[in-house]
Amino acid sequence: MPSMRTDLQRIAERAMRDRGLLPEFSAADMAEARSLDPGIGPPDPAIRDLRALLWASIDNDDSRDLDQLTVAEAKDAGRTRILIAIADVDAKVKAGSALDHHAGTNTTSVYTDARTFPMLPELLSTDLTSLGEGRERLALVVDMLVDGDGQVTEEQLYRAVVVNRAKLAYNSVAAWLDGTSPAPAAIAAVAGLADNLRLQDRVAQALRLRRHQHGALELETLEPRAVFDGDEVSDLRLDRQNRAKQLIEDFMVVGNVATARFLEQRRFPSVRRVLRAPERWDRIVELAATYGEELPGAPDAQALAGFLAARRRADPDRFPDLSLAVVKLLGRGEYAVESPGQAPTEHFGLAVRDYTHSTAPNRRYPDLLTQRLVKAALADRPPPYTVGDLGALAARCTIAEDSAAKVERQVRKSAAALLLQGRIGEKFDALVTGASGKGTWVRVLRPPVEGRVVRGFEGLDVGDRVTVKLEHTDVERGFVDFSCRR
């Protein structure tokens, strides 16, 4: 009899195909991957040797597709040099190749509870192009000088050879930074790394504070992940934010901004990540009013950021529920091409105007496109893509990313249906997470399951708190149906 894990894997593979994504690599893809030279190539005067620096990666416990390393160096007058090394995926995956075609079709790695569908074969993403511990790898480096107030005062990009000194995990690093756990063994094993990471943490907090002062939104959404007991789903566990995740997030934001500015200065087109002003701002205003807060009538990121920060301080336990409601009302980001000299579109949630995706080329195709543009600019070559090419690619990436998110959501829902299939008729506290002509959705608080309200949804809107009763589950379609009576 098939196990729950096997069922979810089959559902995930079907969902990939239904959404126009490729669940498997072709024979040509794998032949090309196996033919690649595993080395870093001959010495090149344009490539700096930064192997001696205390580079380290911080990622999920089970991550092997490592895209970036970070290191810090204390300078004078309270300033700090922050360096981010980004895996040079373009060195192995050439434009127009079979691997590039697969990556350009899916445009992202798809992470489901049952199975990961990597954008590139694991031979590359977890080995040849991954910044694995102890391995010499080519990288693009974003080199920045940050003052004591969290302002980036200087920035440059260049190519380098790097070596990861320690593969670290978010949860254990966060516990150490918070003082609730000793340093992970991988930190203690590298002389000077502990002090370097504490310096990185201080700079990251300054960067974060500055962004929030300028209107960056302080959000915390909790994605449930299936917990397996053997091959059976036993629970859903929330993946929570922590200090180490914030450190990497803060560095990636400034790294992406620096990359966008570099391309603009070189008069190159670029693929930007944008989140436009929310169309449902009126509902965000109504939601704030239920907490006794008043927001302006027109979208205002700084006002919203202030409201969210106040709610986090007042009720940290329930803040993720408010965050989820706001995220749903903000809508999804998208990719858009920007021509040289064009006025940049603001990313509403990050309070920045120059923002691209560049720091995860093993996992996201827009980052690989950006990497090719940067390398061309560094080599004084013309852009490898026209504005028209980039416009079509940006549109494809937006569509495929949305499809990938739907695959991940489908598998989460199927896992939730498996978990709840024996609890028909039970009542649960829930939060309304979606309300439109397409239907009304709620998220149950414990266990963290999302489902559709099939009866009693009239008058409900995003952010409402309700009690629902489980009416039906359908594992194959990922349906979890509730009724609501108020």
Secondary structure, 3 states (H helix, E strand, C coil): CCCHHHHHHHHHHHHHHHCCCCCCCCHHHHHHHHCCCCCCCCCCCCEEECCCCCCEEEECCCCCCCCEEEEEEECCCCCEEEEEEEECHHHCCCCCCHHHHHHHHHCECEECCCCEECCCCHHHHHHHCCCCECCEEEEEEEEEEECCCCCEEEEEEEEEEEEECEEEEHHHHHHHHCCCCCCCHHHHCCCCHHHHHHHHHHHHHHHHHHHHHCCCCCCCCCEEEEEEECCEEEEEEEECCCHHHHHHHHHHHHHHHHHHHHHHHCCCCEEEEEECCCCCHHHHHHHHHCCCCCCCCCCCHHHHHHHHHHHHHHCCCCHHHHHHHHHHHHCCCEEEEECCCCCCCCECCCCECCCECCCCCCCEHHHHHHHHHHHHHHCCCCCCCCHHHHHHHHHHHHHHHHHHHHHHHHHHHHHHHHHHCCCCCCEEEEEEEEEECCEEEEEECCCCEEEEEEECCCCCCCCCEEEEEEEEEECCCCEEEEEECC
